[in-house]
Amino acid sequence: MEYLDWKTLDAIDAARFRAAEPFPWVNPARALTEEGRSALLAEMPDHRLFTATFGMERAYGQKPHDRYELRYRPDLPLPEAWRGFIAELSGKRYMHFVRRLFGRRDLSLRFEWQTAGRGCSVSPHCDGLRKVGAQLFYLNDEEDWDPAWGGATLILDDEGKFDHRSAPDFDDFPRAYAAESIGNRSLIFARGDHSWHAVRPLTCPEGKMRRLFTAVIERKMPLRTRIKERLFSAVGSLRIR
């Protein structure tokens, strides 16, 4: 089974993507095949694997990003469909697509799931410096999510006014563009010092969840740096125990 709809992805013009305002972004329909997406929705990862990240302090005085998160690692007990999808994302063809779109080769990928319920939000931010961009795959349909509850990713235009190391509020931005997020939709964007994006507080009923999966595109770090990061992570884990 193929999960990515290559007809859609191959049709994205890299020059138009990079020239988009207020920063590079595109919101294609049908980034996934209908068969592949149906299989993924039918076999979502066990929510008990997710970690709550509520009230966590963020840099520069920005408000917390309240949600549940699950970062991919090879030993996760994932359903077969998700293993197949991640294998496809990890393949040469998708990496070629990412390199073509972003115009650089020094890239690596990591993957994560996110869910959020009533009252959860993502405050305006520009992402960390290591991040080059991301592709978000939205996992809600009209049958389980009413657009009136929110959940759209907002592309925010600061007209170049705000330092990315600051904490503007939603209403501080002159313009906002809402990416379509219901049905077979995806959002691809590039990180920059003015690539502000956010999600307003959700107003869904209790028990309803906004769901998405993200391929995070990062700068490939030198082997020495990666080894240091792993050692630091291992030492931190031992201290926690």
Secondary structure by P-SEA (a helix, b strand, c coil): ccccaaaaaaaccaaaaaaccccbbbbbcccccaaaaaaaaacccccccccccccccccccccccbbbbbbbcccccccaaaaaaaaaaacaaaaaaaaaaaccccbbbbbbbbbbcccbbbccccccccccbbbbbbccccccccccccccccccccccccccccccccccccbbbbcccccbbbbbbbbcccccccccccccccccccccccbbbbccccaaaaaaaaaaaaaaaaaac
